[in-house]
């Protein structure tokens, strides 16, 4: 059976392997006990464990996005086709199965 590795040990291992750990954050220079039980801010992209993609999926995986269909695939039936959707704020269009698209009725 495989031994469970604590998230802290995993993060330390990733940090040691990281090539960009040259500049230390001021919090890293303080004694460990000074930040325990403190509320902090950090960017999702700075997380080591869990992976940023997992964090986003758990927090926002069921969120509804809104966008404009800019293309549709030619794959067989409507249910098998894909829509290419331009979403404001994203640098790349999103490809979504047509069966998961809900049309917005504008008046």
HELIX and SHEET records of a PDB file:
HELIX    1   1 UNK A    7  UNK A   17  1                                  11    
HELIX    2   2 UNK A   26  UNK A   29  1                                   4    
HELIX    3   3 UNK A   32  UNK A   34  5                                   3    
HELIX    4   4 UNK A   44  UNK A   46  5                                   3    
HELIX    5   5 UNK A   52  UNK A   60  1                                   9    
HELIX    6   6 UNK A   78  UNK A   80  5                                   3    
HELIX    7   7 UNK A   98  UNK A  100  5                                   3    
SHEET    1   A 3 UNK A  68  UNK A  72  0                                        
SHEET    2   A 3 UNK A  82  UNK A  86 -1                                        
SHEET    3   A 3 UNK A  94  UNK A  97 -1                                        
END                                                                             
